[in-house]
Amino acid sequence: MIYLDNAATTRPSTSVLRSMSSFLEDCWQNPSSGYRASKRVSEAIEEARASVAQLIDAKPEEIYFTSGGTESNNMALFSVDSLLPAEAVMATSQIEHSAILRPLEQIEQNGRAVDFLPVDALGRLIVPDHFPYSFVSLMWANNETGVMQPIQEVVEKCRDASVAVHTDAVQVVGKQKISVRETPVDMLSLSGHKFNGVKGVGALYVRSGFRLQPYLYGGGQELGKRSGTENVAGIVAMGQAAKEAYERLETAPSEIMAMRDAFEQKVLELVPGVDVNGDLARRLPSHSHLSFCDCEAEGLVILLDEYGLQCSSGSACMTGKQQPSHVQTAMGYDVKRAKSSLRFSFSHLNTLEEALQAAALVQKAVTKLRSVQNTGTGPVVIYTP
Ligand SMILES: Cc1ncc(COP(=O)(O)O)c(C=O)c1O
């Protein structure tokens, strides 16, 4: 099986699994207890905090552990909402992950004005001239297209206008070198399972001095901001994954890009009627987002899975939903194009050989699906507008 769905999740490395297992089998004590074994556990948490901080060029005390990207986003948004005066306006982009859009819709329902800013046809935010907001949340890179957003420009403009900025950097952290010193956002969300950690653990970076309201109340863990006995094994795994990702940052992005580009080139060579989506000059090296004319993406995913290739037709949490992707709708794609798009996402665990094999499997699946669609006899449900 060739795995090209690394934007959905990544495989934990053996060393990551080994690092966490000792905190399940041996060092399982509560990190807040008073004996020596507990001290070892709490030290491991702090070591992981330092590794995660290093990955984004932050200070360890600016990192709060959470249960993942979704919680980090919710924690950031609801904290800001609770601190802002009633008349203050929040803004985000129309292409955010649902872990930003749904909480902001909730905040809007509770009475706050929220602006959902448009993107262009290449999937990049149209940066407004003015920021009449108190707070902006903009993703660093989009999870479907991989298109990098103009976060630096937005941060600079927001700084001039005293607007606070949060970024959902879940797709970027561990895959691209980023620095919260060079791009001084106030808050940043990340998720361990996107860079070969395990699911159910993430972190929120909060710049020193930026106010954060407690999200979960209880025993006062995470400086009283996020109570609950820590997910020690998950945190240790994320720390180990962060260390390994940091070591790879110099070489992996260009190697991954070479695989992605070889795959794309081969697909374009082998398959007629393919469009490459998004801003090709400014996208993550891992992502390839392709539309296959006259092919229904859900059917392609099923067929490719049968042939030995795992990929997806959008974000994992949208799979099986009837509506076209909100990201492609915001980019101005019609329903037909949006419903014929697939995301292939690479990691350092893929090989060039796999990339080329995958392109051949794509050719086989598209040819089959198009012929089935033409005769109208196949088992695949075709979308009809
Ligand atoms: C951009 C983005 N934000 C947030 C999330 C949610 O992260 P988690 O799965 O850790 O809750 C994802 C996961 O797909 C994502 O891609």
The ligand as a Tripos MOL2 file, in Angstrom:
@<TRIPOS>MOLECULE
LIG
   16    16     1     0     0
SMALL
NO_CHARGES

@<TRIPOS>ATOM
      1 C1         -5.3260   22.9330    9.2730 C.3       1 LIG1
      2 C2         -5.7930   22.0080   10.3420 C.ar      1 LIG1
      3 N1         -6.2210   22.5180   11.5120 N.ar      1 LIG1
      4 C3         -6.6470   21.7340   12.5120 C.ar      1 LIG1
      5 C4         -6.6770   20.3630   12.3840 C.ar      1 LIG1
      6 C5         -7.1860   19.5290   13.5160 C.3       1 LIG1
      7 O1         -6.1010   18.9200   14.2020 O.3       1 LIG1
      8 P1         -6.3680   17.6650   15.1490 P.3       1 LIG1
      9 O2         -6.6560   16.5040   14.2630 O.co2     1 LIG1
     10 O3         -5.0820   17.4800   15.9030 O.co2     1 LIG1
     11 O4         -7.4940   18.0190   16.0520 O.co2     1 LIG1
     12 C6         -6.2720   19.7800   11.1760 C.ar      1 LIG1
     13 C7         -6.3510   18.3210   10.9840 C.2       1 LIG1
     14 O5         -6.5960   17.8370    9.9140 O.2       1 LIG1
     15 C8         -5.7990   20.6230   10.1290 C.ar      1 LIG1
     16 O6         -5.3890   20.1340    8.9600 O.3       1 LIG1
@<TRIPOS>BOND
     1     1     2 1
     2     2     3 ar
     3     2    15 ar
     4     3     4 ar
     5     4     5 ar
     6     5     6 1
     7     5    12 ar
     8     6     7 1
     9     7     8 1
    10     8     9 2
    11     8    10 1
    12     8    11 1
    13    12    13 1
    14    12    15 ar
    15    13    14 2
    16    15    16 1
@<TRIPOS>SUBSTRUCTURE
     1 LIG1         1 GROUP 0 **** ****
